[in-house]
């Protein structure tokens, strides 16, 4: 898209340059060049719009909605934040090309920061999404490597993807519940070294 906009801009500048060079010509030639420039610009706009539509069609995305969220939790220095959630209505044929079956996607963006002196293990990409009465496991193949071992002083971020078996409209997803686990090793068996996360988020 940026390349197309740059190309369109260059063509407009080039057409203005031709008009400036023709200032010594009679008014009939100037009018002809202005009409040509206008036609070129309209043609470029049409080509850009057609290309944008083709790109959206090629991606398989039918509709989408993005939501900023404020959910966060600090467990003994392991700071976990869900910064945003996106819902996509997708062409099932495109998902099938990636070996997935469904009609939509929920993509959850995580930010994880270990500020403690403990090495943690956390697994949001192995978590579960609950929405509209459906329980859906995260797609480890489609998700980023956002979890695993998070050593002290380390920050990681990435997206976890959930494939929705059915989705009529992106606005149908209004609330989500996300669950996953985290832990760390300790020699003290009485210490609470395991945690089950349970994030409930309203999308608005």
C-alpha positions in Angstrom: 0.0 0.0 0.0 2.8 2.5 0.9 4.5 1.7 -2.5 1.3 2.4 -4.3 0.8 5.7 -2.6 4.4 6.7 -3.3 4.0 5.7 -7.0 0.8 7.8 -7.2 2.5 10.8 -5.6 5.4 10.6 -8.1 3.1 10.4 -11.0 1.3 13.5 -9.8 4.5 15.4 -9.4 5.6 14.3 -12.8 2.4 15.5 -14.4 2.8 18.9 -12.7 6.3 19.1 -14.1 5.0 18.6 -17.6 2.4 21.3 -17.1 5.1 23.7 -15.9 7.3 23.0 -19.0 4.4 23.7 -21.3 3.7 27.3 -20.0 5.0 28.8 -23.3 2.4 26.8 -25.3 -0.9 28.2 -26.4 -4.0 27.9 -24.2 -5.4 25.0 -26.2 -2.3 22.9 -25.4 -2.5 23.9 -21.7 -6.1 22.8 -21.5 -5.2 19.5 -23.2 -2.4 18.8 -20.7 -4.7 19.7 -17.8 -7.3 17.3 -19.0 -4.6 14.6 -19.5 -3.3 15.2 -16.0 -6.8 15.0 -14.5 -7.5 11.8 -16.4 -4.1 10.3 -15.2 -4.9 11.2 -11.6 -8.4 9.7 -11.8 -6.9 6.6 -13.4 -4.3 6.3 -10.6 -6.9 6.6 -7.9 -9.0 3.9 -9.5 -6.0 1.6 -9.9 -5.1 2.2 -6.2 -8.7 1.4 -5.0 -8.8 -1.7 -7.2 -5.5 -2.9 -5.8 -6.6 -2.3 -2.2 -9.7 -4.4 -2.8 -7.6 -7.1 -4.4 -5.2 -7.1 -1.4 -8.1 -7.5 1.0 -9.6 -10.3 -1.1 -6.2 -12.1 -1.3 -5.8 -11.9 2.5 -9.1 -13.6 3.0 -10.2 -11.0 5.6 -13.9 -10.1 5.2 -14.2 -7.8 8.2 -12.3 -6.9 11.4 -12.5 -5.0 14.6 -9.7 -3.9 17.0 -10.1 -3.3 20.7 -7.6 -1.7 23.1 -7.7 -3.3 26.6 -6.3 -2.4 30.0 -6.0 -5.9 31.5 -2.8 -6.6 33.4 -1.5 -8.6 36.4 1.7 -8.7 38.4 2.5 -12.0 39.9 5.7 -11.8 42.0 7.3 -9.5 39.5 6.1 -11.3 36.4 4.1 -8.5 34.8 1.6 -9.7 32.1 -0.4 -7.3 30.1 -3.0 -7.8 27.3 -2.7 -4.6 25.2 -5.2 -5.3 22.5 -7.6 -7.8 21.0 -8.6 -8.1 17.3 -11.5 -10.1 15.9 -11.5 -11.1 12.2 -14.2 -12.6 9.9 -12.2 -14.7 7.5 -12.8 -16.7 4.3 -12.8 -20.3 5.4 -10.9 -21.3 2.3 -8.0 -19.1 3.3 -7.9 -20.7 6.7 -8.0 -24.1 5.2 -4.9 -23.2 3.2 -3.1 -22.8 6.5 -4.4 -26.1 7.8 -7.1 -24.5 10.0 -10.9 -24.9 9.9 -13.1 -22.0 10.9 -14.7 -18.7 10.0 -13.0 -16.2 12.2 -10.0 -15.4 14.4 -9.4 -13.8 17.7 -5.9 -12.4 18.1 -4.7 -11.4 21.6 -1.6 -9.3 22.0 0.5 -9.9 25.1 3.3 -8.0 26.8 5.3 -9.9 29.4 8.0 -8.4 31.6 9.9 -10.3 34.3 11.1 -7.7 36.8 11.8 -10.2 39.6 14.9 -12.3 40.5 13.0 -15.5 39.5 13.0 -17.3 36.2 9.4 -18.0 35.2 7.6 -20.3 32.8 4.4 -19.0 31.3 2.3 -20.4 28.5 -0.4 -18.0 27.1 0.0 -19.6 23.7 -1.2 -22.9 25.2 -4.2 -21.2 26.8 -7.9 -21.4 26.2 -10.4 -18.8 24.9 -14.1 -18.9 26.0 -16.6 -16.8 24.1 -20.2 -17.2 23.1 -20.4 -20.6 24.8 -17.4 -22.0 22.9 -14.1 -23.2 24.4 -11.3 -22.8 22.0 -7.6 -23.8 22.4 -4.9 -21.4 21.1 -3.3 -22.2 17.8 0.3 -22.8 18.6 1.1 -22.9 14.9 -0.4 -19.5 14.1 0.7 -17.8 17.4 4.0 -16.0 18.2 6.5 -17.6 20.6 5.4 -15.3 23.4 5.6 -17.7 26.3 8.0 -20.4 27.6 10.8 -19.5 29.9 11.0 -15.8 30.8 14.3 -15.3 32.7 14.8 -12.5 35.1 15.1 -9.1 33.4 13.6 -10.4 30.1 10.6 -8.9 28.3 8.6 -10.6 25.5 5.6 -9.6 23.5 3.6 -11.2 20.8 0.2 -12.4 19.5 -1.8 -15.5 20.5 -4.3 -16.7 17.8 -7.6 -18.5 18.4 -9.5 -19.9 15.4 -13.2 -19.6 15.7 -15.2 -22.5 14.2 -18.2 -20.2 13.5 -18.5 -16.5 13.2 -21.4 -14.6 11.6 -20.2 -11.1 12.3 -17.2 -9.6 14.2 -19.6 -7.7 16.4 -20.9 -11.0 17.8 -17.8 -11.3 20.0 -18.5 -9.0 22.9 -16.8 -10.7 25.9 -13.9 -13.1 26.1 -12.4 -15.2 28.8 -8.7 -16.3 28.6 -7.0 -18.9 30.8 -3.4 -20.1 30.9 -0.8 -21.1 33.5 2.6 -19.9 34.8 5.1 -21.3 37.3 8.6 -21.2 38.6 10.9 -23.7 40.3 11.6 -23.6 44.0 13.0 -25.8 46.7 10.3 -24.7 49.2 7.3 -27.1 48.6 5.0 -24.8 50.7 5.6 -21.9 48.4 2.9 -21.0 45.9 5.0 -21.5 42.7 2.1 -22.1 40.3 -0.5 -19.7 39.0 -3.6 -20.1 36.8 -4.5 -16.9 35.0 -8.2 -16.1 34.3 -8.7 -12.9 32.3 -12.2 -11.8 31.6 -12.4 -8.9 29.1 -15.3 -7.0 27.6 -14.6 -5.8 24.1 -15.8 -2.2 23.5 
